[in-house]
């Protein structure tokens, strides 16, 4: 399995094999708690056939080493830059989802020469009034209780009333969630690292530095998302000089709820202009 030794972490990563060997490079940065062992993931998406995708488990997550904490958003961004350097990628298109979108913003600000085009999905800049839902406030929730709470804040259409009226759908979604992670063993170290990620997320704030993002940027999100609400994406669009904003029929998981989203991301990245 491929690992990159990068300072205090040994980072696990995967690289896709697209149809075209000369396909454009694309760094993918996943969301809170992301783990490449959970399938399906970015490597199973249509983008993996169109781009040479580099995806990785962030510090303390998945199969990447769990270093001593706490962690900072700057570290997450520097990890991404170090991984690109490790693979000999001088620069790359970058696609960040949710927490990964926060890291992508930090990367574009701290290492602007590393980022070509930028895709920011269902994410926020932080700062007063523009932060994503404070997940640190619900860290005590575990198991099915957390799953149901996350379902409600991820999509306004799946609130408590809807869940009570659609118990079978909730149970089906919960069973799928559990099955995806059945072979992943949580340890004290991995749980601690997951907490460090939530704590770092709490301090994310690029709101006063968005103008430093020079990359052409595509911002996208779901109309029914309350985890990273539409108003937060509008702040990003206003702050980033060369950006466009699109909303889709879905919540925080709009990327799988509305097939037009991936099509538009692909078109944006492939556009030579």
C-alpha positions in Angstrom: 0.0 0.0 0.0 1.3 3.5 -0.8 2.4 5.7 2.1 4.2 9.0 2.1 6.6 9.9 5.0 5.9 13.5 5.7 7.4 14.9 8.9 5.3 13.7 11.8 2.9 11.6 9.8 3.0 8.5 7.5 0.2 9.4 5.1 -1.8 6.7 3.3 -2.9 7.7 -0.3 -4.3 6.3 -3.5 -4.0 7.4 -7.1 -6.6 6.7 -9.7 -5.9 5.3 -13.2 -8.0 7.3 -15.7 -8.9 6.3 -19.2 -6.5 8.9 -20.6 -2.9 8.5 -19.2 -2.4 12.3 -19.8 -5.5 13.3 -17.8 -5.3 16.4 -15.6 -4.2 16.0 -12.0 -6.8 16.4 -9.3 -6.1 16.4 -5.5 -9.2 15.3 -3.6 -9.6 16.3 0.1 -12.4 14.6 2.0 -14.6 15.7 4.8 -14.8 15.1 8.6 -13.8 11.6 9.6 -13.2 10.6 5.9 -11.5 7.2 5.4 -10.6 5.7 2.1 -11.6 2.2 3.4 -15.2 3.4 3.3 -16.8 2.6 0.0 -18.0 4.0 -2.3 -15.7 7.0 -2.3 -14.1 9.4 -4.8 -12.3 6.6 -6.5 -15.6 5.1 -7.5 -16.9 8.3 -9.0 -17.0 9.2 -12.7 -14.2 11.7 -12.0 -11.8 8.9 -11.4 -12.1 7.9 -15.1 -11.5 11.5 -16.2 -8.7 12.7 -13.9 -5.7 11.4 -12.2 -7.0 11.7 -8.7 -4.9 11.8 -5.6 -6.9 11.0 -2.5 -5.6 10.5 1.0 -6.4 9.9 4.6 -5.8 13.1 6.5 -3.6 13.1 9.7 -5.1 10.8 12.3 -7.7 9.4 10.0 -8.1 6.1 8.2 -4.7 4.4 7.6 -2.6 7.5 8.1 -0.6 7.7 11.3 -2.2 9.3 14.4 0.4 11.8 15.6 0.2 13.6 19.0 -2.2 16.5 19.0 -3.7 18.9 18.9 -3.9 19.6 15.2 -4.3 22.9 13.4 -5.8 23.8 10.1 -2.4 25.0 8.9 -1.1 21.5 9.5 -3.9 20.0 7.4 -3.1 22.4 4.5 0.7 21.8 4.8 0.1 18.1 4.8 -1.7 18.4 1.4 1.1 20.5 0.0 3.7 18.0 1.3 1.9 15.1 -0.3 1.8 16.9 -3.7 5.5 17.5 -3.4 6.1 13.8 -2.4 4.5 12.6 -5.6 6.3 15.2 -7.7 3.1 17.2 -8.5 4.3 20.8 -8.7 0.6 21.9 -8.9 -2.8 20.3 -9.2 -6.5 21.1 -9.5 -7.9 20.8 -6.0 -11.4 19.5 -4.9 -12.4 19.8 -1.3 -15.6 18.6 0.3 -17.0 19.9 3.6 -14.0 19.9 6.0 -11.9 19.1 3.0 -13.1 22.4 1.5 -11.8 24.2 4.5 -8.5 22.5 4.1 -8.5 23.4 0.4 -9.1 27.1 1.2 -6.2 27.0 3.6 -4.0 25.3 1.0 -4.9 27.9 -1.7 -4.0 30.7 0.7 -0.8 29.2 2.2 0.5 27.4 -1.0 -1.1 29.3 -3.9 1.4 27.9 -6.4 0.2 24.4 -5.6 -3.4 25.1 -6.7 -4.6 25.4 -10.3 -8.4 25.3 -10.3 -10.3 25.0 -7.1 -13.6 23.3 -6.3 -15.2 24.0 -2.9 -18.2 21.8 -2.1 -20.6 22.3 0.9 -18.1 24.2 3.0 -17.6 27.5 4.8 -15.0 30.1 5.4 -15.5 30.3 9.1 -15.5 33.7 10.9 -18.5 35.4 12.4 -21.7 34.1 11.0 -20.1 32.0 8.3 -19.0 28.8 10.1 -20.3 25.4 9.3 -22.4 23.7 12.0 -20.4 23.5 15.3 -19.8 19.7 15.4 -17.6 20.1 18.5 -20.9 20.9 20.3 -22.3 17.4 19.6 -19.1 15.4 19.9 -20.7 13.6 22.9 -23.3 12.0 20.5 -22.3 8.5 19.3 -23.7 5.7 17.2 -27.2 5.9 15.9 -28.1 9.0 17.9 -25.3 10.9 16.2 -26.3 9.4 12.8 -29.9 10.6 13.2 -28.8 14.1 14.3 -26.5 14.4 11.4 -29.2 13.3 9.0 -31.4 16.1 10.3 -28.8 18.9 10.0 -27.5 17.6 6.7 -30.8 18.0 4.9 -33.7 20.2 6.2 -36.2 17.7 4.5 -35.0 14.9 6.9 -35.9 16.6 10.2 -37.2 14.8 13.3 -40.8 14.7 12.0 -39.7 13.2 8.7 -37.6 10.6 10.5 -40.6 9.6 12.7 -42.7 9.2 9.6 -40.1 7.3 7.6 -38.6 4.9 10.1 -38.0 2.3 7.4 -35.9 4.7 5.4 -33.9 5.8 8.4 -33.2 2.2 9.3 -32.1 1.4 5.8 -29.7 4.4 5.7 -28.4 3.4 9.2 -27.8 -0.2 8.1 -25.9 1.0 5.0 -23.8 3.4 7.1 -22.9 0.5 9.5 -22.1 -1.9 6.7 -19.7 0.6 5.1 -17.6 0.7 8.3 -18.0 -2.9 9.6 -14.3 -3.8 9.0 -12.9 -0.6 10.5 -11.7 -0.9 14.1 -11.8 2.2 16.2 -9.0 2.6 18.8 -8.3 5.1 21.5 -5.8 6.7 19.2 -8.2 7.0 16.2 -11.0 8.4 18.4 -8.6 11.0 19.9 -7.4 12.0 16.4 -11.0 12.4 15.2 -11.6 14.7 18.2 -8.5 16.7 17.3 -9.9 17.2 13.7 -13.2 18.6 15.1 -11.2 20.9 17.4 -9.1 22.2 14.5 -12.3 22.7 12.4 -13.6 24.9 15.2 -10.8 27.4 14.6 -11.1 27.5 10.8 -11.4 31.1 9.6 -10.4 32.3 6.1 -13.0 35.0 5.9 -10.5 37.8 5.9 -8.1 36.1 3.5 -10.4 34.8 0.8 -9.2 37.6 -1.6 -5.8 35.8 -1.5 -7.2 32.8 -3.3 -6.0 33.4 -6.9 -7.3 30.2 -8.4 -10.4 30.1 -10.6 -12.9 28.6 -8.2 -16.2 26.6 -8.5 -18.3 26.8 -5.3 -21.2 24.3 -5.0 -23.7 23.1 -2.4 -27.1 21.7 -1.6 -30.2 23.9 -1.3 -31.3 22.1 1.8 -28.0 21.9 3.7 -27.9 23.3 7.2 -24.5 21.9 8.0 -22.9 24.2 5.5 -25.9 26.4 4.5 -26.3 28.3 1.2 -25.6 31.6 2.9 -22.1 30.4 3.8 -21.4 29.5 0.2 -22.5 33.0 -0.8 -19.9 34.4 1.5 -17.2 32.4 -0.2 -18.4 33.5 -3.6 -18.4 37.1 -2.6 -14.9 36.9 -1.0 -13.1 34.9 -3.7 -12.3 37.1 -6.7 -12.6 34.6 -9.6 -15.5 32.3 -8.5 -18.8 31.0 -9.6 -21.6 29.5 -7.4 -24.1 26.8 -8.1 -26.8 25.2 -5.9 -28.2 21.7 -6.4 -31.2 19.6 -5.3 -30.0 18.1 -2.1 -28.5 18.7 1.3 -25.0 18.2 2.5 -24.8 15.0 0.4 -25.9 16.8 -2.8 -23.0 15.3 -4.7 -24.8 12.0 -4.7 -28.4 13.4 -4.6 -28.1 15.5 -7.8 -26.2 13.9 -10.7 -25.8 17.4 -12.3 -23.3 18.4 -9.6 -20.5 16.0 -10.6 -21.2 16.8 -14.3 -20.7 20.5 -13.6 -17.6 19.9 -11.5 -16.1 17.9 -14.3 -17.0 20.5 -16.9 -15.5 23.3 -14.8 -12.2 21.4 -14.4 -12.0 20.4 -18.0 -12.8 23.9 -19.4 -9.5 25.1 -20.9 -10.4 28.8 -20.4 
